[in-house]
Amino acid sequence: MKSSRFLLLLLGVLLLIPSSEQMVQCRYTKNLTNRADGGDEHCLFYYLLNREYEDSGNVHSLSTFPPRSDEMKITIENVLVKYVELVKGSSYQFNVFGDIYLNWKDERLKWDKKGEFENYDHLYIFNSSAIWTPHVIDHTLCADGGCSYSVDDIDIYDDGTVYARIQFKYQASCVVDYRKFPEEDDSCCIFFTAFEPNVLKTQFEIEGKSKEKLNRPVYAQKVYEKEESLNKAAQEHSPWVVVERSISVSHLGGLETLEVLQVCVKAEKQMSTVRVALLFPVTLATYVMLASPLFGDLRTQIFVKLFTLHVQTLCFLYLCTITPLNGFLGVRPRIYIFYEIVFTISFCSILVTLVVMALSRVKRNVPPSHRLFLSAKLINRVVCCIEPERTDAYHRFVEEETNPEARPTSELDYTQDWRHIYLALNNMFSALMFSVFLFMTFLEFF
């Protein structure tokens, strides 16, 4: 019994005593008792830390101060946009979640591969606060504390190059282009700076693709009920879809010593059903209105045009119901210009038809040009399949005498010839407007 207890006690002592290899690995920590690393890092890190401590006399120098250089170059390898959501209470402001893969050079983290650490090509750092990392952050829209920032996956190579990944969540600054309403574009940017007080100039260098095509939905922040489980609730997406990511470098306020890394996403509101509902009925109604000479006499044309004007008005009222309450910031959308042109064409078409009806009531005793009459008759009969009839209700003479028997029998009446000309003018105007509207429709849809 005593022998078994002695063996267990001996085994516990052996487990508590570090091996000779561990003693060798940890010998560089003897002067670093003030640091709270917990011994989690590799011995190579403590070797570099001990060397920097001997040079600077500050045990926190490697984690607090940037490299001793007047110019700091940060290479951006890639920017990955992982998730985009709408800001709560906004219809176009975005929260962007993503990763920035970057590297920089720190001469204090070099080591000689010929010595004790010859088998180590790189060193992985578990605690991101163990060494100095650049503060690549956005200071603009984080006053409410809704932003997050962390540095992970730090890997150091023997030449002093440090690779890291920055995880971020920032509210982007967005500008909406309302010209394509209701499928407008939204350009949102995050402005990262890396200002260091002990470095005169911080320079960004983009190594990866400056632009990248994406197809990622923008999710809406959902208000969950208390009894609803978060892991079972499906995330709802908004009409916005991120289609492009771009990164660029610019100077802040014209200062050459302070550069800004712009990470921008371009989103499009994809509402094809609403767009068709706004454009297709009014377009079809306008084509019917401009083709009204094929329906018959002028009176029938007036009724057709008034009906299509009613349809156009209903479509415009529906457009007004989906207009943002805060307006379009002084921008006139293309669809509003389209409706303005449609109403202008409708007004001109109805006005021309009314004028032609009025002129058709006037008695004409002077014959028109024979060539003009034949051309008008050709247009009416062959092209439009229509010609004026004497029995129409609008064929009344303004100059007709009260007593018809008092009219001279030798007086010639050329009213019907002039009606051909007036009707041909109405038909030619409709054909001209039809061609213009056809070209305008092609530009709008294609």
Disulfide bonds with the S-S distance in Angstrom:
Cys142-Cys147 2.12
Cys174-Cys188 2.02
Cys189-Cys264 2.02
